[in-house]
């Protein structure tokens, strides 16, 4: 066994039309170490990073959920806070789902 089962889900809501989009990555056990690093680099416990301000109409809100074996994490971010490690994780999930053969 090379690592725990990893599942990362990203949900984007809001925006002009209020359309909800969802992406999920379920990497193989061989890919798990890379994903564990991505997940652990995010500031899950940083209340300033995850606080949803009243940002006004037509803004996106991102819900990010990660399961690393028995360790479950969840955060909601306004689009203005989706940078750094958060952006890296979201981009990886979106790329994972759009990669042929997965």
Backbone as JSON Lines, residues from 0, in Angstrom:
{"i":0,"aa":"X","n":[0.84,-1.17,0.0],"ca":[0.0,0.0,0.0],"c":[0.89,1.24,0.0]}
{"i":1,"aa":"X","n":[0.69,2.14,-0.96],"ca":[1.53,3.31,-1.08],"c":[0.94,4.55,-0.44]}
{"i":2,"aa":"X","n":[-0.3,4.54,-0.01],"ca":[-0.92,5.7,0.61],"c":[-2.41,5.52,0.72]}
{"i":3,"aa":"X","n":[-3.07,6.46,1.39],"ca":[-4.51,6.35,1.58],"c":[-5.26,6.63,0.29]}
{"i":4,"aa":"X","n":[-6.52,6.21,0.27],"ca":[-7.38,6.59,-0.84],"c":[-7.57,8.09,-0.79]}
{"i":5,"aa":"X","n":[-7.48,8.71,-1.95],"ca":[-7.58,10.16,-2.04],"c":[-8.72,10.51,-3.0]}
{"i":6,"aa":"X","n":[-9.61,11.39,-2.54],"ca":[-10.67,11.93,-3.39],"c":[-10.75,13.42,-3.1]}
{"i":7,"aa":"X","n":[-10.69,14.22,-4.15],"ca":[-10.8,15.67,-4.0],"c":[-11.93,16.14,-4.91]}
{"i":8,"aa":"X","n":[-12.88,16.88,-4.34],"ca":[-14.0,17.43,-5.09],"c":[-13.98,18.93,-4.98]}
{"i":9,"aa":"X","n":[-14.21,19.59,-6.1],"ca":[-14.29,21.04,-6.16],"c":[-15.64,21.41,-6.76]}
{"i":10,"aa":"X","n":[-16.36,22.3,-6.07],"ca":[-17.65,22.78,-6.56],"c":[-17.58,24.3,-6.64]}
{"i":11,"aa":"X","n":[-17.92,24.83,-7.81],"ca":[-17.97,26.28,-7.99],"c":[-19.42,26.69,-8.18]}
{"i":12,"aa":"X","n":[-19.87,27.63,-7.36],"ca":[-21.24,28.14,-7.47],"c":[-21.2,29.65,-7.63]}
{"i":13,"aa":"X","n":[-22.32,30.19,-8.04],"ca":[-22.43,31.64,-8.19],"c":[-22.12,32.07,-9.6]}
{"i":14,"aa":"X","n":[-21.62,33.29,-9.71],"ca":[-21.34,33.84,-11.03],"c":[-22.58,34.46,-11.64]}
{"i":15,"aa":"X","n":[-22.43,34.96,-12.81],"ca":[-23.49,35.7,-13.5],"c":[-24.78,34.88,-13.62]}
{"i":16,"aa":"X","n":[-24.66,33.64,-14.07],"ca":[-25.84,32.8,-14.28],"c":[-26.14,31.89,-13.1]}
{"i":17,"aa":"X","n":[-25.31,31.91,-12.08],"ca":[-25.54,31.06,-10.92],"c":[-25.38,29.58,-11.22]}
{"i":18,"aa":"X","n":[-24.61,29.27,-12.23],"ca":[-24.43,27.87,-12.65],"c":[-23.44,27.17,-11.72]}
{"i":19,"aa":"X","n":[-23.8,25.95,-11.33],"ca":[-22.96,25.14,-10.46],"c":[-22.12,24.21,-11.33]}
{"i":20,"aa":"X","n":[-20.81,24.16,-11.06],"ca":[-19.9,23.24,-11.75],"c":[-19.21,22.39,-10.69]}
{"i":21,"aa":"X","n":[-18.95,21.15,-11.03],"ca":[-18.29,20.25,-10.09],"c":[-17.25,19.41,-10.81]}
{"i":22,"aa":"X","n":[-16.1,19.25,-10.14],"ca":[-15.01,18.42,-10.65],"c":[-14.57,17.5,-9.53]}
{"i":23,"aa":"X","n":[-14.18,16.28,-9.88],"ca":[-13.7,15.33,-8.88],"c":[-12.46,14.62,-9.4]}
{"i":24,"aa":"X","n":[-11.49,14.46,-8.52],"ca":[-10.28,13.69,-8.83],"c":[-10.2,12.52,-7.86]}
{"i":25,"aa":"X","n":[-10.05,11.33,-8.41],"ca":[-9.84,10.12,-7.61],"c":[-8.57,9.45,-8.14]}
{"i":26,"aa":"X","n":[-7.42,9.97,-7.72],"ca":[-6.16,9.42,-8.23],"c":[-5.91,8.0,-7.74]}
{"i":27,"aa":"X","n":[-5.07,7.3,-8.49],"ca":[-4.68,5.95,-8.09],"c":[-3.77,6.02,-6.86]}
{"i":28,"aa":"X","n":[-3.55,4.89,-6.25],"ca":[-2.65,4.84,-5.08],"c":[-1.23,5.29,-5.45]}
{"i":29,"aa":"X","n":[-0.82,5.01,-6.67],"ca":[0.51,5.44,-7.12],"c":[0.59,6.96,-7.24]}
{"i":30,"aa":"X","n":[-0.51,7.6,-7.56],"ca":[-0.56,9.05,-7.7],"c":[-0.82,9.76,-6.37]}
{"i":31,"aa":"X","n":[-1.23,9.01,-5.36],"ca":[-1.65,9.58,-4.07],"c":[-0.62,10.5,-3.42]}
{"i":32,"aa":"X","n":[0.67,10.19,-3.39],"ca":[1.62,11.07,-2.71],"c":[1.59,12.51,-3.25]}
{"i":33,"aa":"X","n":[1.49,12.67,-4.56],"ca":[1.41,14.0,-5.16],"c":[0.16,14.73,-4.66]}
{"i":34,"aa":"X","n":[-0.95,14.04,-4.63],"ca":[-2.22,14.66,-4.21],"c":[-2.23,14.96,-2.72]}
{"i":35,"aa":"X","n":[-1.64,14.1,-1.93],"ca":[-1.56,14.35,-0.48],"c":[-0.77,15.62,-0.23]}
{"i":36,"aa":"X","n":[0.32,15.8,-0.95],"ca":[1.11,17.03,-0.81],"c":[0.29,18.25,-1.19]}
{"i":37,"aa":"X","n":[-0.42,18.18,-2.31],"ca":[-1.26,19.31,-2.73],"c":[-2.3,19.67,-1.66]}
{"i":38,"aa":"X","n":[-2.95,18.67,-1.13],"ca":[-4.0,18.9,-0.12],"c":[-3.41,19.48,1.16]}
{"i":39,"aa":"X","n":[-2.3,18.93,1.61],"ca":[-1.7,19.39,2.86],"c":[-1.1,20.78,2.77]}
{"i":40,"aa":"X","n":[-0.77,21.25,1.57],"ca":[-0.23,22.6,1.42],"c":[-1.3,23.68,1.56]}
{"i":41,"aa":"X","n":[-2.56,23.33,1.48],"ca":[-3.64,24.31,1.59],"c":[-3.88,24.69,3.05]}
{"i":42,"aa":"X","n":[-4.18,25.96,3.3],"ca":[-4.41,26.43,4.68],"c":[-5.84,26.15,5.16]}
{"i":43,"aa":"X","n":[-6.15,24.88,5.38],"ca":[-7.5,24.45,5.74],"c":[-8.02,25.11,7.01]}
{"i":44,"aa":"X","n":[-7.15,25.38,7.96],"ca":[-7.58,25.93,9.25],"c":[-7.45,27.44,9.35]}
{"i":45,"aa":"X","n":[-7.09,28.1,8.26],"ca":[-6.92,29.55,8.26],"c":[-8.27,30.21,8.03]}
{"i":46,"aa":"X","n":[-8.88,30.7,9.11],"ca":[-10.21,31.28,9.01],"c":[-10.24,32.52,8.12]}
{"i":47,"aa":"X","n":[-9.15,33.28,8.07],"ca":[-9.1,34.45,7.19],"c":[-9.12,34.03,5.72]}
{"i":48,"aa":"X","n":[-8.48,32.92,5.41],"ca":[-8.42,32.46,4.02],"c":[-9.74,31.89,3.55]}
{"i":49,"aa":"X","n":[-10.52,31.33,4.49],"ca":[-11.76,30.66,4.09],"c":[-13.01,31.46,4.41]}
{"i":50,"aa":"X","n":[-12.88,32.63,5.01],"ca":[-14.05,33.44,5.34],"c":[-14.69,33.95,4.05]}
{"i":51,"aa":"X","n":[-16.0,33.86,3.98],"ca":[-16.73,34.31,2.8],"c":[-17.26,35.72,3.08]}
{"i":52,"aa":"X","n":[-16.6,36.74,2.53],"ca":[-17.1,38.1,2.72],"c":[-18.3,38.35,1.83]}
{"i":53,"aa":"X","n":[-19.03,39.39,2.11],"ca":[-20.12,39.79,1.24],"c":[-19.49,40.46,0.03]}
{"i":54,"aa":"X","n":[-19.16,39.65,-0.97],"ca":[-18.38,40.12,-2.11],"c":[-19.24,40.73,-3.21]}
{"i":55,"aa":"X","n":[-20.53,40.69,-3.05],"ca":[-21.39,41.26,-4.07],"c":[-21.89,40.21,-5.04]}
{"i":56,"aa":"X","n":[-22.73,40.67,-5.95],"ca":[-23.35,39.78,-6.92],"c":[-22.33,39.27,-7.94]}
{"i":57,"aa":"X","n":[-22.67,38.16,-8.53],"ca":[-21.91,37.59,-9.65],"c":[-20.51,37.12,-9.3]}
{"i":58,"aa":"X","n":[-20.26,36.82,-8.04],"ca":[-18.96,36.29,-7.62],"c":[-19.08,34.78,-7.43]}
{"i":59,"aa":"X","n":[-17.98,34.09,-7.7],"ca":[-17.96,32.65,-7.48],"c":[-17.59,32.34,-6.04]}
{"i":60,"aa":"X","n":[-18.12,31.22,-5.55],"ca":[-17.71,30.63,-4.28],"c":[-17.27,29.22,-4.6]}
{"i":61,"aa":"X","n":[-16.13,28.84,-4.04],"ca":[-15.54,27.53,-4.29],"c":[-15.62,26.68,-3.04]}
{"i":62,"aa":"X","n":[-16.21,25.49,-3.14],"ca":[-16.22,24.52,-2.04],"c":[-15.23,23.43,-2.42]}
{"i":63,"aa":"X","n":[-14.28,23.19,-1.54],"ca":[-13.24,22.2,-1.8],"c":[-13.3,21.16,-0.68]}
{"i":64,"aa":"X","n":[-13.44,19.91,-1.09],"ca":[-13.49,18.81,-0.13],"c":[-12.4,17.81,-0.49]}
{"i":65,"aa":"X","n":[-11.69,17.34,0.52],"ca":[-10.63,16.37,0.29],"c":[-10.74,15.25,1.31]}
{"i":66,"aa":"X","n":[-10.6,14.03,0.82],"ca":[-10.57,12.86,1.7],"c":[-9.23,12.17,1.48]}
{"i":67,"aa":"X","n":[-8.47,12.1,2.55],"ca":[-7.19,11.38,2.54],"c":[-7.36,10.21,3.5]}
{"i":68,"aa":"X","n":[-7.85,9.1,3.02],"ca":[-8.15,7.99,3.91],"c":[-9.27,8.39,4.84]}
{"i":69,"aa":"X","n":[-9.0,8.41,6.15],"ca":[-10.0,8.79,7.16],"c":[-9.99,10.28,7.47]}
{"i":70,"aa":"X","n":[-9.09,11.01,6.88],"ca":[-8.95,12.45,7.14],"c":[-9.8,13.22,6.11]}
{"i":71,"aa":"X","n":[-10.88,13.85,6.58],"ca":[-11.76,14.62,5.71],"c":[-11.59,16.1,5.98]}
{"i":72,"aa":"X","n":[-11.46,16.86,4.9],"ca":[-11.28,18.31,5.02],"c":[-12.27,19.0,4.1]}
{"i":73,"aa":"X","n":[-12.71,20.2,4.53],"ca":[-13.68,20.96,3.73],"c":[-13.44,22.44,3.94]}
{"i":74,"aa":"X","n":[-13.52,23.19,2.86],"ca":[-13.38,24.64,2.94],"c":[-14.26,25.28,1.88]}
{"i":75,"aa":"X","n":[-14.73,26.48,2.18],"ca":[-15.43,27.31,1.2],"c":[-14.66,28.61,1.08]}
{"i":76,"aa":"X","n":[-14.38,28.99,-0.17],"ca":[-13.56,30.17,-0.42],"c":[-14.27,31.1,-1.4]}
{"i":77,"aa":"X","n":[-14.15,32.4,-1.17],"ca":[-14.59,33.32,-2.21],"c":[-13.56,33.3,-3.33]}
{"i":78,"aa":"X","n":[-13.96,33.68,-4.52],"ca":[-13.02,33.64,-5.64],"c":[-11.79,34.51,-5.4]}
{"i":79,"aa":"X","n":[-11.92,35.55,-4.6],"ca":[-10.78,36.43,-4.33],"c":[-9.71,35.75,-3.48]}
{"i":80,"aa":"X","n":[-10.04,34.64,-2.83],"ca":[-9.08,33.92,-2.0],"c":[-8.54,32.67,-2.68]}
{"i":81,"aa":"X","n":[-8.94,32.43,-3.92],"ca":[-8.5,31.24,-4.63],"c":[-7.18,31.53,-5.34]}
{"i":82,"aa":"X","n":[-6.1,31.43,-4.57],"ca":[-4.76,31.65,-5.11],"c":[-3.79,30.76,-4.36]}
{"i":83,"aa":"X","n":[-2.56,30.73,-4.82],"ca":[-1.53,29.93,-4.15],"c":[-1.87,28.44,-4.15]}
{"i":84,"aa":"X","n":[-1.75,27.81,-3.0],"ca":[-1.99,26.36,-2.87],"c":[-3.42,25.99,-3.23]}
{"i":85,"aa":"X","n":[-4.37,26.86,-2.88],"ca":[-5.77,26.59,-3.24],"c":[-5.93,26.51,-4.76]}
{"i":86,"aa":"X","n":[-5.38,27.49,-5.46],"ca":[-5.48,27.53,-6.93],"c":[-4.8,26.3,-7.53]}
{"i":87,"aa":"X","n":[-3.64,25.94,-7.0],"ca":[-2.92,24.76,-7.5],"c":[-3.79,23.5,-7.38]}
{"i":88,"aa":"X","n":[-4.42,23.33,-6.22],"ca":[-5.26,22.16,-5.99],"c":[-6.45,22.15,-6.94]}
{"i":89,"aa":"X","n":[-7.14,23.28,-7.05],"ca":[-8.31,23.37,-7.94],"c":[-7.92,23.08,-9.38]}
{"i":90,"aa":"X","n":[-6.83,23.65,-9.84],"ca":[-6.37,23.42,-11.23],"c":[-6.03,21.96,-11.46]}
{"i":91,"aa":"X","n":[-5.41,21.32,-10.48],"ca":[-5.08,19.89,-10.62],"c":[-6.35,19.05,-10.72]}
{"i":92,"aa":"X","n":[-7.36,19.37,-9.9],"ca":[-8.62,18.62,-9.94],"c":[-9.29,18.81,-11.31]}
{"i":93,"aa":"X","n":[-9.34,20.04,-11.77],"ca":[-9.95,20.31,-13.06],"c":[-9.19,19.61,-14.19]}
{"i":94,"aa":"X","n":[-7.87,19.61,-14.13],"ca":[-7.06,18.93,-15.16],"c":[-7.23,17.42,-15.09]}
{"i":95,"aa":"X","n":[-7.31,16.9,-13.89],"ca":[-7.45,15.46,-13.7],"c":[-8.72,14.96,-14.39]}
{"i":96,"aa":"X","n":[-9.81,15.67,-14.17],"ca":[-11.08,15.23,-14.72],"c":[-11.13,15.36,-16.23]}
{"i":97,"aa":"X","n":[-10.4,16.28,-16.79],"ca":[-10.45,16.47,-18.24],"c":[-9.38,15.68,-18.99]}
{"i":98,"aa":"X","n":[-8.57,14.91,-18.26],"ca":[-7.53,14.11,-18.9],"c":[-8.13,12.83,-19.47]}
{"i":99,"aa":"X","n":[-7.97,12.58,-20.76],"ca":[-8.51,11.34,-21.36],"c":[-7.91,10.1,-20.71]}
{"i":100,"aa":"X","n":[-8.71,9.05,-20.63],"ca":[-8.22,7.78,-20.11],"c":[-8.29,7.66,-18.61]}
{"i":101,"aa":"X","n":[-8.89,8.58,-17.95],"ca":[-9.0,8.51,-16.48],"c":[-10.37,8.0,-16.11]}
